[in-house]
Amino acid sequence: GGQENVNFASDDKVTKRQARVMMQMARDINTKYLVDLPDRNDPPVRVACVTCHRGAPVPRTIDAVLARAIDSAGVQTAVARYRQLRQETMERGSYDFSEGPVSDLARRLAAQGKTAEAATLLEMNSEFHPASAAVDVQLGDVYRTLGQRDKALVRYRMALEKQPNNAMARRRLDELTGGQSTAPAPPTRP
């Protein structure tokens, strides 16, 4: 809309300068870059502030928000923040609340040796995505790393209940039980 003719030049507030730069960036994307796309949609897609911000003052991903919360105040604060944002912003689409972003953050935390934090996030992820065998396998791996064999076994078995042909869950379960798992066998084809 009428952003093209807005003149912020007389205002030296940092927030106004930031807004000016971001509006210019959106204008450049629309007029310099998107116009060169082959087979562009008609009517053409236009980038606007909402494209990135989705109602948030700073366009961070949910995993970035959680990582900042963990670094500044701990994993329980991050879990509380996730629950709050999920409740308050789900309808706006401000964040991706699918299982992927939290699983990715948990993977990064585990790689940094923060396996307890990873386990806490994955337990929360499992709560919101109870049908996910992938979250169960990842949580089993984290529990295994933490030396919590029984919890790992439970998670691998849960994954196999949800997805009987999950080779990773089967392999991990066999490794922990010496091939004597009590998980359901994958279905056979006639």
Backbone as JSON, one array per atom type, in Angstrom:
{
  "sequence": "GGQENVNFASDDKVTKRQARVMMQMARDINTKYLVDLPDRNDPPVRVACVTCHRGAPVPRTIDAVLARAIDSAGVQTAVARYRQLRQETMERGSYDFSEGPVSDLARRLAAQGKTAEAATLLEMNSEFHPASAAVDVQLGDVYRTLGQRDKALVRYRMALEKQPNNAMARRRLDELTGGQSTAPAPPTRP",
  "N": [[0.82, -1.17, 0.0], [0.5, 2.35, 0.57], [3.22, 2.72, 1.27], [5.37, 3.39, -0.34], [5.71, 6.14, -0.65], [6.27, 7.19, 1.82], [8.04, 9.29, 4.01], [10.61, 9.08, 6.05], [12.8, 10.52, 6.62], [13.26, 12.77, 8.26], [13.19, 11.84, 10.81], [15.15, 10.65, 13.34], [15.11, 8.48, 15.07], [16.16, 5.29, 16.25], [14.47, 3.08, 15.86], [12.84, 4.02, 13.81], [14.71, 4.32, 11.77], [15.44, 1.65, 11.45], [12.98, 0.62, 10.58], [12.74, 2.02, 8.18], [14.89, 0.95, 6.69], [14.08, -1.73, 6.54], [11.65, -1.5, 5.16], [12.61, -0.53, 2.75], [14.08, -2.76, 2.0], [12.02, -4.66, 1.59], [10.71, -3.37, -0.54], [12.79, -3.45, -2.45], [13.04, -6.23, -2.8], [10.57, -6.77, -4.0], [10.66, -5.14, -6.33], [13.15, -5.44, -7.58], [14.07, -8.1, -7.44], [12.04, -10.18, -7.33], [10.7, -9.63, -9.7], [12.28, -10.71, -11.66], [11.9, -13.42, -11.56], [11.41, -16.5, -13.19], [8.42, -17.71, -14.74], [6.58, -16.45, -13.0], [4.01, -16.02, -10.55], [0.61, -15.03, -11.31], [-1.92, -13.06, -10.19], [1.1, -11.32, -9.23], [3.09, -12.4, -6.43], [3.61, -10.46, -3.57], [6.02, -9.17, -1.38], [5.68, -8.22, 1.96], [5.74, -6.49, 5.14], [4.49, -8.26, 6.91], [5.07, -10.7, 5.78], [7.46, -11.72, 6.77], [7.42, -11.01, 9.5], [4.92, -11.72, 10.65], [3.23, -10.65, 12.61], [4.91, -10.48, 14.78], [7.23, -8.49, 16.62], [9.98, -8.8, 16.17], [11.29, -10.82, 13.7], [11.76, -13.79, 14.53], [12.49, -17.3, 14.47], [10.72, -20.07, 15.98], [12.47, -21.89, 17.17], [14.72, -20.29, 17.52], [13.75, -18.42, 19.36], [13.31, -20.12, 21.54], [15.92, -21.08, 22.0], [17.21, -18.73, 22.8], [15.8, -18.25, 25.16], [16.54, -20.49, 26.67], [19.31, -20.05, 26.92], [19.31, -17.65, 28.39], [17.59, -18.01, 30.61], [17.06, -20.67, 31.16], [15.86, -24.07, 30.51], [13.26, -24.67, 31.43], [12.0, -22.21, 31.42], [12.04, -21.78, 28.69], [10.28, -23.8, 27.84], [7.91, -22.91, 29.06], [7.64, -20.5, 27.68], [7.27, -21.42, 25.04], [4.79, -22.73, 25.32], [3.19, -20.54, 25.97], [3.48, -18.88, 23.65], [2.48, -20.62, 21.72], [-0.18, -20.8, 22.5], [-0.97, -18.1, 22.31], [-0.28, -17.19, 19.73], [-0.81, -19.0, 17.7], [-3.01, -18.9, 15.88], [-2.33, -16.7, 14.3], [-0.16, -17.56, 12.91], [2.45, -16.94, 13.52], [4.64, -18.46, 14.26], [6.3, -21.56, 13.5], [4.86, -24.3, 14.59], [5.11, -26.98, 14.16], [6.58, -30.28, 14.57], [9.24, -30.2, 13.76], [11.01, -27.75, 14.16], [11.47, -27.71, 17.02], [12.54, -30.25, 17.41], [14.85, -29.98, 15.85], [16.23, -27.99, 17.3], [16.6, -29.39, 19.7], [18.31, -31.38, 18.78], [20.58, -29.85, 18.15], [21.2, -28.9, 20.73], [21.77, -31.33, 22.05], [24.06, -32.06, 20.63], [25.77, -30.17, 21.59], [26.23, -31.1, 24.06], [24.23, -30.65, 25.85], [22.24, -32.47, 26.89], [20.24, -32.99, 28.8], [18.62, -30.71, 28.63], [17.83, -31.02, 25.99], [16.29, -33.36, 26.24], [14.17, -32.44, 27.83], [12.95, -30.56, 26.11], [12.21, -32.3, 24.03], [10.4, -34.0, 25.32], [8.33, -32.21, 25.73], [7.78, -31.67, 23.03], [6.87, -34.15, 22.23], [4.53, -34.27, 23.65], [2.95, -32.38, 22.3], [2.97, -33.47, 19.79], [1.93, -36.23, 19.61], [1.66, -38.39, 17.85], [4.03, -38.75, 16.58], [6.57, -40.77, 15.58], [9.19, -40.18, 15.03], [9.96, -38.22, 16.91], [9.84, -39.79, 19.19], [11.94, -41.65, 18.68], [14.13, -39.92, 18.59], [14.04, -38.91, 21.19], [14.45, -41.28, 22.58], [17.1, -41.73, 21.82], [18.36, -39.56, 23.08], [17.81, -40.13, 25.77], [19.22, -42.49, 25.94], [21.84, -41.56, 25.62], [21.99, -40.13, 27.99], [22.19, -42.19, 29.72], [19.91, -43.4, 30.59], [18.53, -46.04, 30.28], [16.08, -47.52, 30.52], [14.09, -45.58, 30.04], [14.82, -44.93, 27.43], [14.3, -47.37, 26.13], [11.49, -47.49, 26.43], [10.73, -45.33, 24.81], [11.69, -46.11, 22.25], [10.11, -48.36, 21.86], [7.6, -47.16, 21.85], [7.82, -45.7, 19.5], [7.89, -47.78, 17.65], [5.37, -48.87, 18.0], [3.83, -46.89, 16.88], [4.89, -46.75, 14.36], [5.55, -49.42, 12.89], [7.48, -50.29, 11.01], [9.74, -48.79, 11.41], [12.96, -48.54, 10.98], [15.15, -47.43, 12.33], [14.29, -47.17, 15.01], [13.85, -49.88, 15.56], [16.47, -50.9, 15.24], [17.86, -49.49, 17.26], [16.5, -50.41, 19.52], [17.08, -53.15, 19.39], [19.85, -52.99, 19.77], [19.98, -52.19, 22.43], [18.76, -54.3, 23.72], [20.02, -56.55, 23.0], [18.96, -57.8, 20.8], [16.74, -59.01, 21.77], [14.2, -57.83, 21.9], [10.95, -56.8, 23.03], [9.21, -55.54, 21.48], [6.59, -54.95, 19.1], [6.67, -56.93, 16.16], [7.52, -55.91, 12.83], [4.89, -55.56, 10.41], [4.2, -58.26, 8.19], [4.3, -58.84, 4.69], [1.97, -60.39, 2.53]],
  "CA": [[0.0, 0.0, 0.0], [1.12, 3.64, 0.42], [4.55, 2.8, 1.89], [6.39, 3.86, -1.27], [5.9, 7.58, -0.56], [6.49, 7.6, 3.21], [9.36, 9.9, 4.18], [11.04, 9.04, 7.45], [14.13, 11.13, 6.65], [13.43, 13.75, 9.33], [13.12, 11.18, 12.11], [16.39, 9.92, 13.57], [14.97, 7.4, 16.04], [16.7, 4.02, 15.77], [13.38, 2.23, 15.37], [12.4, 4.56, 12.51], [15.75, 3.97, 10.78], [15.28, 0.22, 11.18], [11.77, 0.45, 9.77], [13.04, 2.53, 6.85], [15.73, -0.04, 6.01], [13.29, -2.93, 6.25], [10.69, -1.18, 4.1], [13.38, -0.47, 1.51], [14.4, -4.14, 1.66], [10.81, -5.26, 1.0], [10.52, -2.72, -1.84], [13.8, -4.0, -3.37], [12.68, -7.62, -3.13], [9.45, -6.74, -4.93], [10.92, -4.44, -7.59], [14.42, -5.81, -8.19], [14.37, -9.53, -7.44], [10.89, -11.02, -7.7], [10.31, -9.38, -11.09], [13.11, -11.53, -12.54], [11.6, -14.85, -11.42], [10.72, -17.1, -14.33], [7.1, -18.3, -14.44], [6.06, -15.79, -11.79], [2.56, -16.1, -10.37], [-0.2, -13.9, -11.74], [-1.17, -11.84, -9.88], [2.39, -11.61, -8.59], [3.23, -12.39, -4.98], [4.35, -9.29, -3.09], [6.56, -9.27, -0.03], [5.31, -7.12, 2.84], [6.27, -6.68, 6.49], [3.88, -9.45, 7.51], [5.65, -11.9, 5.18], [8.47, -12.22, 7.71], [7.12, -10.72, 10.91], [3.71, -12.46, 11.08], [2.7, -10.07, 13.85], [5.95, -10.42, 15.82], [8.08, -7.31, 16.42], [11.25, -9.26, 15.59], [10.94, -12.08, 13.02], [12.59, -14.94, 14.92], [11.85, -18.61, 14.41], [10.41, -20.58, 17.32], [13.67, -22.49, 17.77], [15.59, -19.19, 17.95], [13.15, -17.89, 20.59], [13.56, -21.09, 22.61], [17.36, -21.1, 22.28], [17.51, -17.52, 23.59], [15.23, -18.45, 26.5], [17.39, -21.47, 27.37], [20.57, -19.38, 27.25], [19.17, -16.58, 29.38], [16.84, -18.33, 31.83], [16.92, -22.11, 31.37], [14.95, -24.83, 29.66], [11.87, -24.58, 31.9], [11.5, -20.93, 30.9], [11.8, -21.99, 27.26], [9.05, -24.6, 27.72], [6.8, -22.01, 29.39], [7.53, -19.54, 26.57], [6.68, -22.16, 23.92], [3.37, -22.93, 25.61], [2.55, -19.23, 25.88], [3.43, -18.47, 22.25], [1.58, -21.53, 21.01], [-1.54, -20.41, 22.85], [-1.28, -16.72, 21.92], [0.03, -16.8, 18.35], [-1.06, -20.09, 16.76], [-3.92, -18.47, 14.83], [-1.65, -15.73, 13.43], [0.9, -18.19, 12.13], [3.72, -16.26, 13.8], [5.72, -19.43, 14.41], [6.08, -22.93, 13.02], [4.7, -25.17, 15.74], [5.24, -28.39, 13.81], [7.59, -30.91, 15.41], [10.59, -30.0, 13.24], [11.88, -26.77, 14.79], [11.87, -28.11, 18.37], [13.45, -31.4, 17.24], [16.14, -29.46, 15.37], [16.91, -27.34, 18.44], [17.02, -30.46, 20.62], [19.48, -32.02, 18.15], [21.72, -28.94, 18.35], [21.53, -28.91, 22.15], [22.42, -32.61, 22.36], [25.4, -32.01, 20.04], [26.56, -29.29, 22.47], [26.33, -31.74, 25.36], [23.11, -30.22, 26.7], [21.26, -33.53, 26.64], [19.08, -32.85, 29.7], [17.76, -29.69, 28.03], [17.25, -31.64, 24.8], [15.25, -34.28, 26.68], [13.02, -31.65, 28.28], [12.27, -30.04, 24.92], [11.61, -33.4, 23.28], [9.21, -34.44, 26.06], [7.29, -31.24, 25.37], [7.46, -31.89, 21.62], [6.09, -35.38, 22.19], [3.2, -33.92, 24.17], [2.21, -31.68, 21.26], [2.97, -34.29, 18.57], [1.91, -37.59, 20.15], [1.69, -39.42, 16.8], [5.34, -38.73, 15.93], [7.57, -41.79, 15.9], [10.51, -39.54, 14.94], [10.25, -37.59, 18.2], [10.13, -40.88, 20.13], [13.28, -42.18, 18.41], [15.1, -38.9, 19.02], [14.01, -38.88, 22.65], [15.13, -42.5, 22.99], [18.54, -41.51, 21.65], [18.81, -38.64, 24.13], [17.8, -40.88, 27.04], [20.34, -43.44, 25.86], [23.04, -40.76, 25.9], [21.95, -39.78, 29.41], [22.32, -43.41, 30.51], [18.59, -43.78, 31.09], [18.2, -47.15, 29.38], [14.66, -47.88, 30.58], [13.34, -44.54, 29.33], [15.13, -45.09, 26.01], [13.54, -48.53, 25.65], [10.08, -47.1, 26.33], [10.55, -44.46, 23.64], [11.86, -46.9, 21.02], [8.91, -49.2, 21.73], [6.5, -46.27, 21.45], [8.02, -45.4, 18.08], [7.52, -48.97, 16.87], [3.91, -49.0, 18.04], [3.29, -45.9, 15.95], [5.46, -46.97, 13.02], [6.19, -50.73, 13.04], [8.61, -50.49, 10.09], [10.77, -47.79, 11.67], [14.22, -49.3, 11.08], [16.02, -46.82, 13.34], [13.78, -47.58, 16.33], [14.11, -51.32, 15.68], [17.91, -51.09, 15.43], [18.23, -48.99, 18.59], [15.92, -51.33, 20.5], [17.88, -54.38, 19.34], [21.15, -52.7, 20.37], [19.82, -52.12, 23.89], [18.23, -55.55, 24.28], [20.75, -57.68, 22.43], [18.09, -58.47, 19.83], [15.66, -59.69, 22.49], [13.17, -56.83, 22.19], [9.56, -57.25, 23.14], [8.4, -54.65, 20.66], [5.89, -55.67, 18.04], [7.41, -57.13, 14.91], [6.9, -55.19, 11.72], [3.95, -56.41, 9.68], [4.75, -58.96, 7.02], [3.45, -58.74, 3.5], [1.66, -61.73, 1.99]],
  "C": [[0.85, 1.22, 0.0], [2.48, 3.8, 1.04], [5.58, 3.44, 0.97], [6.69, 5.34, -1.09], [6.11, 8.08, 0.87], [7.91, 8.14, 3.33], [9.69, 9.95, 5.67], [12.33, 9.84, 7.65], [14.32, 12.09, 7.83], [13.45, 13.11, 10.72], [14.35, 10.33, 12.32], [16.3, 8.86, 14.66], [15.5, 6.1, 15.43], [15.6, 3.15, 15.18], [12.86, 2.71, 14.02], [13.43, 4.23, 11.43], [15.65, 2.5, 10.43], [14.08, -0.03, 10.28], [12.03, 0.91, 8.34], [13.86, 1.52, 6.05], [14.92, -1.27, 5.63], [12.25, -2.68, 5.16], [11.4, -1.09, 2.76], [13.74, -1.89, 1.04], [13.19, -4.83, 1.0], [10.55, -4.68, -0.39], [11.52, -3.29, -2.86], [13.48, -5.44, -3.76], [11.58, -7.63, -4.18], [9.81, -6.17, -6.3], [12.2, -4.87, -8.3], [14.6, -7.32, -8.35], [13.2, -10.39, -7.9], [10.48, -10.83, -9.16], [11.11, -10.23, -12.07], [12.84, -13.03, -12.42], [10.92, -15.38, -12.67], [9.39, -17.7, -13.86], [6.51, -17.74, -13.15], [4.53, -15.89, -11.75], [1.86, -14.85, -10.89], [-1.54, -13.99, -11.03], [0.1, -12.17, -9.09], [2.31, -11.55, -7.06], [4.05, -11.16, -4.61], [4.79, -9.53, -1.66], [6.14, -8.02, 0.74], [5.89, -7.41, 4.23], [5.77, -7.98, 7.11], [4.47, -10.75, 6.95], [6.67, -12.53, 6.13], [8.02, -12.11, 9.16], [5.93, -11.5, 11.45], [3.19, -11.96, 12.42], [3.71, -9.98, 14.98], [6.83, -9.19, 15.57], [9.43, -7.65, 15.79], [10.98, -10.64, 14.98], [11.9, -13.23, 13.33], [11.79, -16.22, 14.73], [11.61, -19.11, 15.83], [11.64, -21.21, 17.96], [14.66, -21.42, 18.21], [15.07, -18.58, 19.25], [13.46, -18.82, 21.76], [15.04, -21.14, 22.98], [17.76, -19.89, 23.13], [16.99, -17.68, 25.02], [16.08, -19.43, 27.31], [18.68, -20.8, 27.82], [20.42, -18.36, 28.37], [18.51, -17.02, 30.68], [16.61, -19.82, 32.06], [15.81, -22.75, 30.56], [13.5, -24.75, 30.13], [11.23, -23.27, 31.45], [11.19, -21.07, 29.42], [10.5, -22.78, 27.04], [7.83, -23.72, 28.01], [6.56, -21.01, 28.26], [6.88, -20.19, 25.36], [5.17, -22.31, 24.13], [2.6, -21.61, 25.46], [2.4, -18.79, 24.42], [2.49, -19.34, 21.44], [0.13, -21.13, 21.26], [-1.91, -19.05, 22.26], [-1.13, -16.43, 20.43], [-0.29, -17.86, 17.31], [-1.94, -19.63, 15.59], [-3.27, -17.51, 13.84], [-0.6, -16.37, 12.54], [2.25, -17.54, 12.35], [4.9, -17.22, 13.84], [5.3, -20.77, 13.83], [6.05, -23.85, 14.23], [4.67, -26.64, 15.36], [6.39, -28.98, 14.63], [9.02, -30.57, 15.01], [11.46, -29.0, 13.96], [12.35, -27.15, 16.2], [12.82, -29.3, 18.3], [14.82, -30.94, 16.77], [16.92, -28.79, 16.5], [17.41, -28.39, 19.42], [18.26, -31.17, 20.08], [20.72, -31.16, 18.36], [22.16, -28.92, 19.81], [22.26, -30.19, 22.53], [23.85, -32.62, 21.82], [26.34, -31.13, 20.86], [26.73, -29.89, 23.86], [25.23, -31.35, 26.33], [21.95, -31.22, 26.54], [20.06, -33.45, 27.57], [18.1, -31.82, 29.15], [17.08, -30.25, 26.79], [16.11, -32.57, 25.18], [13.99, -33.53, 27.11], [12.24, -31.1, 27.09], [11.56, -31.15, 24.14], [10.39, -33.98, 24.0], [8.04, -33.5, 25.75], [6.84, -31.45, 23.93], [6.58, -33.13, 21.47], [4.66, -35.13, 22.68], [2.35, -33.27, 23.07], [2.12, -32.47, 19.95], [2.99, -35.77, 18.96], [1.97, -38.7, 19.1], [3.06, -39.56, 16.16], [6.27, -39.82, 16.44], [8.97, -41.17, 15.89], [10.9, -38.88, 16.26], [10.58, -38.67, 19.22], [11.53, -41.45, 19.93], [14.34, -41.19, 18.9], [15.17, -38.83, 20.54], [14.67, -40.14, 23.22], [16.64, -42.35, 22.9], [19.11, -40.6, 22.74], [18.85, -39.36, 25.48], [18.95, -41.89, 27.07], [21.65, -42.73, 26.2], [23.13, -40.4, 27.38], [22.11, -41.0, 30.32], [21.01, -43.89, 31.11], [17.99, -44.84, 30.16], [16.7, -47.45, 29.36], [13.79, -46.86, 29.85], [13.58, -44.63, 27.83], [14.33, -46.24, 25.42], [12.06, -48.19, 25.46], [9.85, -46.28, 25.07], [10.72, -45.22, 22.33], [10.64, -47.78, 20.79], [7.7, -48.36, 21.3], [6.6, -45.94, 19.96], [7.56, -46.57, 17.22], [6.02, -49.24, 16.93], [3.27, -48.07, 17.03], [3.69, -46.2, 14.51], [6.24, -48.28, 13.05], [7.39, -50.98, 12.13], [9.73, -49.48, 10.3], [12.09, -48.52, 11.98], [15.14, -48.74, 12.16], [15.58, -47.25, 14.74], [14.07, -49.06, 16.57], [15.58, -51.58, 15.98], [18.34, -50.66, 16.83], [17.71, -49.93, 19.69], [16.72, -52.62, 20.55], [19.25, -54.17, 19.98], [21.06, -52.71, 21.9], [19.38, -53.44, 24.51], [18.98, -56.77, 23.77], [19.88, -58.49, 21.46], [16.92, -59.18, 20.47], [14.52, -58.72, 22.82], [11.79, -57.45, 22.26], [8.63, -56.33, 22.36], [7.7, -55.45, 19.58], [6.76, -55.79, 16.8], [6.74, -56.34, 13.81], [5.94, -56.12, 10.98], [4.63, -57.07, 8.48], [3.77, -58.83, 5.87], [3.2, -60.13, 2.94], [2.36, -61.99, 0.67]]
}
